[in-house]
Amino acid sequence: MPPLKLRQKQTPKQNRVIETLRKEILGGTLKPQTKLPSQVEIAQRFKVSSVTAHMAVARLAREGFLYSRKRHGTFVTEKPPHLNNYALVFWNDPASHQGRQWSRYYTALTEEAIRIQQCEGRRMLLFHGIDQHVDSDDRQRLMSYIESKRLGGIIFANSPQLLTGTPILEQPGIARVALMSQCAFDMPAVASDYVMWFTKAFDYLVSQGRKRIAVIMIGTYRTTDELLTELTKPRGITMPSRWRHTVSSGNFQAARNLIELLMHNRPEERPDGLIIADDNLVEHCMAGLVLAGVRVPDDVAVVAHCSFPYPPPSVLPVKRLGYDIGEMLRTCIDVIDRQRRGETVPRETVLPALFEEELVERQASVPAHAAAVS
């Protein structure tokens, strides 16, 4: 719904009716499926004209709180927005990438949000390019939902640090959760267990007899470098610094050249195992292996990151290891719902890293009705 329609100027009398009825819906005095008094009765209650009562009811209907049944009256929606709308907020905007590949992780979150809306009946609202320095259409739209109290909660796909001091981050009465580890903000977090991911990747390659292992990832993190050293030493793995590579998030294609160069040595002087720690790099790394003329998995075994159930394309066999994005979003929704009910939620919920076959087994063991958050 265009934000301009929701931001039409209301008279003080209309606002009084709107805010009172909305408050009664939010507080549970008017429960879902409750029939409202007639507009004549509403006008009498608030001592306003029938036109003012009609405009107020129409506004709440546009916002999703009410609906009309011909010849039956006006009712509170079965799933009012404050109980059923979840905002999924991204810093980045896919339209601003100008032909460059948007993050596969963000794509997976988007696809799972759409699937949850279609299959589980929750309304997942996507907002892109939210930045306090940019008054974008999506930012205005998000602010409109916050101001009209039409959100059950907000899921931040990135750190919300640049939103400090804004209603998006600090408006009271809104449940929030961040998809990040060690969240420094006053909200719970849902995180991926990256220590478990690397541990399982190394253990798998060692089980395949690989002890000369290279890693390629996006970004440079001192803690990750320390973790690699901590994990390789007790496993007898050789991993010199020249086999630890990082690629800029704006230049995924560089991974192809790095892998080709990495494999441009005699067999005994090059890695026999490769860990691709970001799914945006997988197809580029595979292209580098093809150009280098090495055989997979005979010459080099590969463990590749995956945002399940959306594997990156690969022309060569890889061992996929990653996280269930559907579980990630459903966990966020559950954390929001529990906050709204006044329950205590963990400061951080950590999701396990899973191989593809583990994910299949796990999903097969959980009944379909239990997989959805009630």
DAKAWO-V35547 format. One line per field, one symbol per residue. phi: phi as a letter, one per 20 degrees, with the letter a starting at -180 (. if undefined). psi: psi as a letter, one per 30 degrees, with the letter a starting at -180 (. if undefined). A space follows every 50 residues. Layout:
phi = ???
psi = ???
//
This chain:
phi = .gffffdgfdfgfffffgffffffffenfdegmfefgffffffffelcff fffffffffffffnecbddgmdodcfggcfgfdcecedddfecgfeelnf ffgfffffffffffffffedmeedddcdmebfeceffffffffffffeld cfrcdefcfeffegndfgecffndfcbdeaelfedfbfcdceefffffff fffffffemecdddccbdndcffffffgffefgfemeebfgfddcccffe bfffffffffffeebfgfdcfdbcddebffefffffffffffmeedefeb ecdcfbefdcfffbecfceecaceffffffffffffffgfeneedffbdd efecfgffffffffedggfefeff
psi = kkfeefgkklleeeeeeeeeeeeeeefgejlkgkklllfeeeeeeghlle eeeeeeeeeeeefgfllkkkgfaklkkeilefffkkkjkkeljffffhfl klkeeeeeeeeeeeeeeeffgkjjkkklhjkffjileeeeeeeeeeeghg kflkjjflkgefgkflfeffklgkklkkillhkglilllklkifeeeeee eeeeeefggkfjklkklklkkeeeeeeeeeeeefggkkilffgjkkkkfg ieffeeeeeeeeghllefglkgkkjjgkfffeeeeeeeeeefglkkgeek kkkkkkjkhiklkkflkljkkbkjeeeeeeeeeeeeeeeefglklkekkk klkkleeeeeeeeffkkefffkk.
//
